[in-house]
Amino acid sequence: MRSIIFASGKGGVGRTSILINTGLVLSSAGKKTLVIDADIAMANIGILLGVERAPINLHHVLMGETDIKDAIYEGPGNLKYVPAGLSIERITKLDFNALKDAVKKLEEYDFVLIDCPAGMSDETQAAILSANEMVLVLTPEPASLANALKVKTFAERKNVELIGFILNMIRRDRTEIKRSDLESVLDLKCIAEIPEDTEVRRSSALQVPVAIRAPHAPFMRGIKNVASFLTGGAVVEVKAGKSFLARLIDFILGRRT
């Protein structure tokens, strides 16, 4: 099992959308994949998958009330996920350090992808330490780079393996920091460049992932590169052949499993 945290430092860089769609590509390609919403305060994975309330979620796991395996839900395309709770009433009672032990129980999966909170709070640090590997997600702007550097420094001090970064929301604007410069400053390989794509916003509004709603969107070309990198360079393709309506029906039925 590979446990990989997707971290950014800065919010608003598209980290959660990248994680969900990467998970969908991996699971569609036959890899047993689980995504965990460790962004306790925001809890977006369930919302983006169209499931806004889950009776058992990561909050219950971090309070010691249930095992993480009881908080796993069936998503589309054989993707499994652990949502965070939407309520903040008991958030001060959560033991964030319990996440690391919970992740260790998931050995049956090929990939466990963890969505990391923005910032460098105790919650963020505990999420980072729950994984063995890290992928940084950033946009080509100074603020995003500065925050990514802080996260990278912490991960290195804690011996979390940094395997590369994803450059998201590229517009090919003159003001953007070049990929080569980012690789030099971060001393990391860029594993994928993903263009800014209106399909991401539309899919978010419809609560249907881009991999299902628009699998051939420019955004998805970058996502497939991420998945290919994680599988060791193998070409990863989302299973095709169904219409959008058929995929949507499958998604809705999967949501209710």
KEMISE-379401 format. One record per residue: residue number from 1; x, y, z of N, C-alpha, C, O in turn. Coordinates in steps of 0.02 Angstrom, whole numbers. Atoms other than C-alpha are relative to their C-alpha. Layout:
// KEMISE-379401
  num    n_px    n_py    n_pz   ca_px   ca_py   ca_pz    c_px    c_py    c_pz    o_px    o_py    o_pz
  NUM       X       Y       Z       X       Y       Z       X       Y       Z       X       Y       Z
...
This chain:
// KEMISE-379401
  num    n_px    n_py    n_pz   ca_px   ca_py   ca_pz    c_px    c_py    c_pz    o_px    o_py    o_pz
    1      42     -60       0       0       0       0      44      63       0      91      69      39
    2     -34     -65       1      60     174     -46     -47      52      29    -101      63       2
    3      40     -54     -28      -6     313      64      32      66     -21      90      79      -6
    4     -27     -61      31      15     480     -24     -43      59      20    -103      60       8
    5      36     -61     -19     -33     650      46       7      52     -56      62      64     -80
    6       0     -55      48     -82     787     -77      -3      65      41     -55      79      72
    7      -5     -60     -42     -27     950       6      16      61     -42      42      55     -97
    8     -11     -61      38     -16    1130     -47      26      59      41      61     102      16
    9     -15     -59     -40       7    1249      98     -52      54     -11     -86      75      36
   10      49     -52      18    -101    1376       8     -66     -33     -22     -66     -83     -57
   11      65      24      23    -287    1349     -16     -17      27     -69      16      73     -93
   12      24     -26      64    -379    1374    -180      42     -19     -60      37      14    -112
   13     -43      19      56    -252    1284    -290     -27     -61     -38       6     -86     -84
   14      30      56      36    -367    1142    -344      22     -69      24      15    -118     -11
   15     -28      62     -27    -290    1009    -233     -53     -56       5     -40    -112     -17
   16      51      52     -11    -452     916    -190     -26     -28     -66     -36     -88     -72
   17      24      24      66    -513     907    -371      52     -45     -32      35     -96     -63
   18     -54      42      27    -344     838    -424       1     -68      34       6    -119       1
   19      -2      63     -37    -347     707    -287     -58     -46     -18     -47    -105     -32
   20      58      41      16    -524     647    -322       5     -30     -70      -6     -90     -79
   21      -3      25      69    -499     633    -510      58     -47     -12      53     -93     -52
   22     -55      47       3    -330     550    -491     -21     -67      29      -7    -120       0
   23      26      62     -30    -412     423    -376     -47     -37     -47     -45     -98     -50
   24      47      31      46    -548     392    -505      36     -33     -59      17     -88     -80
   25     -38      29      55    -422     362    -644      35     -64      23      35    -114     -12
   26     -34      59     -27    -323     242    -535     -48     -58      11     -33    -115      -7
   27      48      53     -15    -476     145    -479     -30     -28     -65     -42     -88     -70
   28      27      22      64    -545     138    -657      50     -44     -36      31     -87     -76
   29     -53      40      31    -378      65    -711      14     -64      37      61    -101      21
   30      -7      63     -35    -397     -77    -587      41       3      63      53     -48      94
   31     -38      -8     -63    -297      -7    -441     -50      11      57     -94      54      53
   32      45      -7     -58    -384     -28    -273      19      65      35      73      70      65
   33     -17     -68     -22    -392     154    -219     -50      27      50    -111      19      42
   34      41     -32     -51    -457     246     -67      24      72       8      84      85      10
   35     -18     -70     -14    -462     435     -41     -28      19      68     -84       0      85
   36      19     -21     -67    -470     512     132      -3      76       3      45     109     -17
   37       6     -73      -9    -533     687     170      26      18      69     -12      17     118
   38     -30     -21     -63    -413     744     306      -4      75      10      23     102      58
   39      10     -72      -7    -460     925     276     -62      10      44    -116      26      20
   40      55       4     -47    -568     922     432     -44      62      -1    -105      57       3
   41      39     -63      -4    -621    1105     430     -43      12     -61     -97      40     -56
   42      35     -14      63    -675    1111     247     -44     -58     -23    -100     -47     -46
   43      39      60      16    -733     931     214     -32       3     -70     -94       1     -75
   44      27     -10      68    -751     948      24      -8     -64     -41     -46     -64     -89
   45       2      59      42    -728     771     -41     -71     -28      -6     -94     -43     -61
   46      68      24       2    -902     713       7     -45      45     -42     -87      20     -80
   47      41     -47      38    -979     871     -67      14      -7     -75     -33      -9    -115
   48     -18       5      70    -883     854    -231     -23     -67     -31     -33     -72     -91
   49      25      65      24    -940     672    -243     -76      -4       5    -106     -55     -11
   50      73      -1      -3   -1120     724    -212     -30     -31      62     -90     -43      64
   51      24      30     -63   -1132     649     -37      15      49      56      71      51      81
   52     -13     -54     -47   -1154     791      85      -5     -22      73      20      13     117
   53       4      23     -69   -1194     689     240      16     -74       2     -10    -114     -37
   54     -18      70     -10   -1117     527     299      -7     -15      74      24      19     115
   55      13      13     -71   -1177     449     463      62     -17      39      67      -1      99
   56     -64      15     -31   -1003     385     501      54      30     -43      56      18    -104
   57     -51     -34      39    -853     488     448      65       4      38      72     -26      92
   58     -67      -4     -31    -673     532     489      -2      30      70      40      13     112
   59       7     -28     -67    -729     634     639      -8     -55      52      24     -54     105
   60      12      55     -47    -791     475     723      63     -42      10      76     -66      65
   61     -63      37      -4    -627     388     684      49      36      46      81       5      88
   62     -49     -39     -39    -522     529     759     -22      12      72      18      35     113
   63      23      -3     -70    -630     530     916       2     -69      33     -17     -76      91
   64      -5      67     -28    -599     344     939     -65     -36       6     -70     -86      43
   65      66      30      -6    -782     301     916     -12     -57     -49     -57     -98     -40
   66       9      53      49    -762     188     765      66     -14     -36     112      27     -35
   67     -58      18      40    -634      99     656      -5      34     -68     -60      45     -93
   68       1     -34      65    -584     184     493     -34     -42     -54     -64     -15    -100
   69      31      42      51    -646      34     395     -77       6       0    -110     -10     -49
   70      72     -11      -4    -822      73     456     -21      67     -29     -80      82     -35
   71      14     -67      27    -808     249     382      14       3     -75      16      58    -104
   72     -15       3      72    -770     191     204     -65      -6     -40    -108     -47     -24
   73      59       0      42    -900     227      70      19     -16     -72      76      -6     -93
   74     -10      18      71    -920     168    -110     -14      61     -43     -68      90     -40
   75       8     -55      46    -893     302    -240      -7     -26     -71     -15     -86     -81
   76       5      22      70    -903     297    -431      63     -36     -22     117     -27       8
   77     -58      31      29    -787     189    -533      41     -43      47     102     -48      39
   78     -34      42     -50    -744      73    -387      43      39      49      79       9      88
   79     -38     -41     -47    -666     218    -294     -32      -3      69     -93       4      75
   80      23      -3     -69    -681     208    -104      22      66      31      74      94      11
   81     -19     -63     -32    -678     361       7     -22       3      73     -72     -27      92
   82      17     -14     -70    -679     416     189     -13      75       4      34     114      -1
   83      15     -72      -4    -770     583     207      15      28      69      17      -9     118
   84      -4     -34     -65    -741     710     344     -70      23      18    -113      28     -26
   85      66     -23     -21    -888     771     446      -9      74     -16      39     112     -17
   86      14     -69      16    -973     934     401      -9      43      63       0     104      60
   87      11     -37     -62   -1009     982     581      67      19      32     115     -19      30
   88     -61     -22     -35    -879    1083     678     -11       1      76      31      25     113
   89      17      -4     -71    -964    1061     847      50     -36      45      66     -12      99
   90     -46      39     -42    -843     928     911      71      -1     -27     110     -45     -10
   91     -65       1      33    -691     974     809      58       5      50     112     -20      36
   92     -53      -7     -50    -591    1020     965      14     -66      36      66     -73      70
   93      -9      64     -33    -612     841    1027      36     -52     -44      49    -108     -22
   94     -32      47      47    -528     762     876      73     -10      17     109      38      31
   95     -71      16      -9    -362     674     899      31     -10     -70      27     -64     -98
   96     -26       2      68    -276     715     735      56     -51      -7      66     -79     -62
   97     -55      48       4    -129     603     778     -24     -72     -10      15    -116     -27
   98      28      67       9    -246     452     770      -4     -19     -74     -13     -78     -91
   99       6      14      71    -249     468     580      55     -47     -24      43     -91     -66
  100     -57      41      21     -77     389     560     -13     -74      13      -1    -116     -30
  101      15      70     -17    -129     230     650     -58     -27     -41     -59     -85     -60
  102      58      22      41    -293     225     554      22     -18     -70      -1     -69     -98
  103     -23      14      68    -204     233     386      38     -66      -4      35    -100     -55
  104     -38      62      -1     -93      87     436     -45     -62      -7     -21    -116     -25
  105      46      56       3    -248     -23     440     -26     -13     -71     -66     -59     -82
  106      28       2      68    -279       1     253      46     -35     -49      49     -16    -107
  107     -50      35      41    -149    -120     186     -28     -33     -62       9     -48    -109
  108      28      36      58    -271    -202      65      -6      44     -62     -20      19    -117
  109       6     -46      56    -270     -46     -46      67       8     -36     120       5      -5
  110     -61     -17      38    -145     -10    -185      21      72      15      80      86      25
  111     -13     -71     -12    -161     177    -157     -49      28      52    -109      17      47
  112      41     -40     -45    -224     281     -11      22      72      -9      78      91       8
  113     -16     -70      15    -231     463     -64     -34      44      52     -95      38      63
  114      25     -40     -56    -252     590      76       0      74     -18      51     101     -39
  115       7     -72      14    -316     767      54      21      39      62     -10      32     115
  116     -30     -36     -57    -213     882     166     -31      69       7     -43     102     -43
  117      25     -68     -10    -281    1042     244      53      51     -22     113      36     -22
  118     -46     -55      15    -205    1207     189      31      25      65       7       9     119
  119     -32     -29     -59     -89    1301     307      50     -48      31      69     -98       0
  120     -48      43     -36      30    1227     435     -24      -9      72      17      -7     119
  121      29      11     -67     -87    1196     583      19     -70      26      49    -109     -10
  122     -11      67     -28     -74    1046     700     -36     -53     -41     -11    -108     -51
  123      40      45      42    -209     966     593      38     -17     -64      40     -75     -85
  124     -38      10      62    -104     990     436      61     -44      13      75     -91     -25
  125     -60      37     -16      54     923     517     -15     -74      14      21    -118      -8
  126      20      69     -14     -35     767     582     -20     -36     -64      -5     -95     -72
  127      20      31      64    -108     735     409      62     -18     -41      65     -73     -69
  128     -61      13      37      64     748     329      36     -62      28      60    -104      -9
  129     -35      56     -32     136     625     455     -37     -66      -6      -9    -119      10
  130      38      62       8      -1     499     418      19     -37     -64       1     -96     -73
  131     -17      29      65      71     466     244      75     -15      -4     115      14      32
  132     -71      15      13     234     392     181      29      43     -55      90      54     -57
  133     -23     -40      57     242     501      25     -42      63      -6     -97      67      19
  134      36     -63       9     193     676     -25       6      24     -72      59      20    -103
  135       1     -37      63     142     763    -186     -22      72      17     -73      82      49
  136      19     -70      -9     140     953    -182     -43      23     -59     -30       5    -116
  137      43     -30      52       4    1046    -278       7      75       6      -5     104      59
  138      -7     -73      -1      36    1226    -326     -19      31     -66     -22      -3    -118
  139      13     -39      61      -7    1360    -451      62      42     -14     103      53      31
  140     -62     -35      19     125    1461    -546       2      73      23       8     119     -17
  141      -1     -68     -28     122    1612    -430      41       0      65      47     -52      98
  142     -45      -4     -58     236    1673    -289     -29     -23      66       4     -60     103
  143      31      19     -64     114    1650    -144      -6     -76       6       7    -104      59
  144       7      73      -1      81    1469    -191      68     -33       9      74     -82      46
  145     -67      27      -7     267    1434    -208      26       8      71      54     -39      99
  146     -24     -13     -68     307    1514     -40     -31     -49      50       3     -75      94
  147      34      46     -46     177    1408      49      21     -72     -12      27    -111      36
  148     -23      68      16     231    1250     -41      69     -13      30      83     -69      53
  149     -67       7     -29     409    1280      17      -3     -14      75      36     -54     101
  150       8      12     -72     351    1286     199     -21     -72      13       5    -105      59
  151      23      69      -8     260    1121     181      56     -49     -16      66     -98      19
  152     -56      43      20     409    1043      92      52      -5      55      77     -59      70
  153     -50      -2     -54     527    1096     231     -22     -43      58      18     -81      86
  154      26      40     -56     416    1018     364       3     -74     -17      25    -115      23
  155       0      70      21     397     856     266      70     -30       0      80     -87      22
  156     -70      24       1     585     840     241      26     -12      70      61     -60      83
  157     -23       8     -69     617     865     426     -30     -63      33       0     -92      78
  158      34      58     -30     494     725     465       8     -63     -42     -24    -114     -30
  159     -17      58      41     563     607     332     -58     -28     -40     -63     -88     -52
  160      52      19      48     407     604     224      29       8     -70      55      61     -87
  161     -32      -2      66     463     562      48     -39      45     -48     -99      34     -60
  162      30     -45      49     428     702     -77      13     -29     -69      70     -36     -90
  163      -9      33      64     396     624    -247     -10      46     -60       1      26    -117
  164       6     -48      55     360     780    -349     -55      50      13     -87      50      66
  165      53     -49      -7     240     923    -378     -42       3     -63     -20     -13    -118
  166      48     -10      54      88     958    -486     -10      74      -9     -25     110      39
  167       9     -71      15      77    1127    -571     -70       9     -30     -83     -14     -86
  168      70      -4      20    -107    1172    -584     -20      71     -20      14     120      -5
  169      31     -63      21    -215    1310    -661      47      43     -43      51     103     -34
  170     -46     -36      45     -89    1356    -795     -39      37     -54     -84       9     -85
  171      33     -41      51    -144    1498    -910      48      22     -55      27      55    -103
  172     -52     -22      48      20    1524   -1006       5      76      -1      15     106     -54
  173      -5     -73      -7      23    1703    -943      73      19      13     110     -20      44
  174     -70     -22      -9     187    1801    -945      19       8      74      78       2      91
  175     -15     -11     -70     172    1833    -759      10     -65      39      32     -64      96
  176      -5      63     -35     171    1648    -715      73     -22       8     115      -9     -35
  177     -67      28     -11     325    1566    -640       8     -61     -44     -36    -104     -48
  178     -12      55      46     402    1445    -764      10     -66      38      34     -67      94
  179      -8      67     -29     401    1258    -731      73     -12      20      87     -37      74
  180     -71      13     -14     591    1251    -741      24      38      61      65      12     100
  181     -19     -39     -59     608    1388    -611     -28     -31      64       5     -32     115
  182      30      33     -58     488    1299    -494      38     -63      18      50     -77      77
  183     -38      61     -13     584    1137    -514      67      17      33      90     -20      77
  184     -64     -21     -28     745    1229    -473      -8      22      73      31       1     116
  185      10     -26     -68     678    1318    -319     -22     -56      48       3     -60     105
  186      25      53     -43     585    1167    -250      46     -61       3      41    -102      48
  187     -43      58       7     719    1043    -303     -42     -64      -4     -27    -115      27
  188      46      56      11     578     928    -358     -19      -3     -73     -16      46    -109
  189      24       9      68     516     856    -521     -73      19      -6    -113       3      39
  190      71     -13      15     354     922    -596     -28     -62     -34      -7     -80     -88
  191      27      63      28     252     765    -625     -58      11     -47     -77     -34     -85
  192      55     -15      46     110     852    -717     -14      74      -2     -11     108      50
  193      23     -68       8      58    1020    -787     -74      -3     -20     -92     -37     -69
  194      72       3      12    -130    1049    -783     -26      70     -15     -17     116      25
  195      24     -67      19    -211    1195    -875     -62      20      40     -99     -22      65
  196      62     -24     -28    -347    1304    -802     -57     -22     -47     -52     -14    -108
  197      52      32      41    -508    1222    -862     -68      15      32     -79      -1      90
  198      67     -16     -27    -688    1282    -842     -40     -62      18     -88     -58      56
  199      35      62     -17    -743    1100    -834       6     -16      74     -39     -48     103
  200      -9      13     -71    -674    1093    -657     -54      36      40     -85       7      85
  201      51     -39     -35    -790    1231    -598     -70     -28     -13    -111     -34      33
  202      65      28      16    -939    1157    -690     -12     -66      37     -66     -77      65
  203       7      65     -33    -908     984    -619     -10       8      75     -48     -29     106
  204       8     -14     -71    -892    1055    -445     -71      22      16    -101       0      65
  205      68     -25     -11   -1058    1145    -461     -52     -56      -7    -102     -57      29
  206      46      56      11   -1143     986    -524      12     -58      47     -28    -105      50
  207     -20      53     -46   -1056     878    -393      10     -67     -36      -7    -120     -11
  208     -19      59      39    -999     757    -528      73      10     -22      87      59     -57
  209     -71     -10      17    -809     733    -548      12       7     -75     -25     -21    -116
  210     -17     -11      70    -728     788    -711      13     -67     -35      -5     -75     -94
  211     -15      66      30    -669     608    -742     -62     -35     -25     -59     -76     -70
  212      64      30      20    -852     559    -758     -37      45     -49     -62      21    -100
  213      40     -47      41    -931     715    -832      34      18     -65       1      23    -117
  214     -36     -21      60    -795     763    -956      69     -33      -1     120       2       7
  215     -64      36      -4    -659     628    -964      53      21     -50     111       4     -42
  216     -49     -21      50    -577     706   -1117      17      75       6      47     103     -40
  217     -16     -71     -12    -564     883   -1045      75      10       7     110     -37      27
  218     -71     -14      -8    -392     966   -1046      25     -16      71      81     -41      79
  219     -17      15     -70    -390     950    -856      17     -74       9      64     -91      45
  220      -9      72      -9    -402     761    -871      64     -26     -32      90     -78     -11
  221     -65      21      29    -247     749    -982      54       5      53      97     -39      59
  222     -48      -8     -54    -147     815    -836     -10     -52      55      38     -79      82
  223      15      49     -52    -235     700    -713      25     -69     -20      52    -106      22
  224     -25      65      23    -192     548    -820      76      -3       5     104     -57      17
  225     -73      -2      -9     -10     603    -815      19     -13      73      68     -47      87
  226     -12      12     -71     -19     606    -625      -7     -74      15      35    -104      47
  227      13      70     -12     -94     432    -621      54     -45     -31      75     -94      -1
  228     -53      39      33      34     366    -745      65       3      39     101     -46      45
  229     -60      -7     -41     174     435    -638      -4     -44      62      44     -78      79
  230       8      39     -62     105     352    -482       2     -75     -12      21    -113      32
  231      -1      71      16      90     185    -570      66     -21     -32      72     -78     -57
  232     -66      18      25     270     190    -628       9      10     -74      51     -23    -105
  233      -8     -15      70     248     259    -802     -47     -37     -46     -47     -25    -107
  234      48      36      41     112     141    -861     -53      48     -26     -72      95       9
  235      52     -42      29     -16     219    -976     -66     -17      34     -88     -74      34
  236      63      10     -36    -175     243    -876     -56      31     -40     -53      90     -58
  237      58     -25      36    -340     261    -966     -63     -13      40     -71     -67      70
  238      65      10     -30    -513     286    -895     -41     -44     -47     -40     -33    -108
  239      41      44      42    -630     150    -957     -51      42     -39     -87      82      -9
  240      43     -42      43    -726     223   -1103     -56     -42     -29     -64    -101     -13
  241      52      37      36    -873     176   -1212     -70      18      20    -117       4     -17
  242      66     -18     -22   -1018     243   -1111     -13      74     -13      33     115     -13
  243      19     -70       9   -1113     403   -1143       3      36      67      10       5     120
  244       1     -39     -61   -1114     545   -1018     -58     -20      45     -50     -27     105
  245      58      18     -40   -1290     496    -964      11     -67      35      -7     -75      93
  246     -12      66     -30   -1238     315    -935      50       6      57      42     -26     110
  247     -49      -9     -53   -1086     370    -835     -31      34      60     -16      17     117
  248      33     -35     -54   -1194     488    -733     -45     -47      40     -47     -44     101
  249      43      48     -34   -1318     349    -694      42     -47      43      24     -62     100
  250     -45      44     -38   -1176     234    -641      25      36      62      29       6     116
  251     -26     -39     -56   -1109     373    -530     -53       6      55     -38      -3     114
  252      54      -8     -48   -1278     403    -447     -14     -66      37     -23     -67      98
  253      11      65     -32   -1304     217    -416      57     -18      46      47     -45     100
  254     -58      13     -43   -1127     202    -349      -2      40      63      19      16     116
  255       4     -45     -58   -1159     347    -233     -44     -30      54     -33     -19     113
  256      49      26     -48   -1302     252    -153      16     -70      24     -21     -99      63
  257     -18      68     -19   -1212      88    -132      11      -5      75      27     -59     101
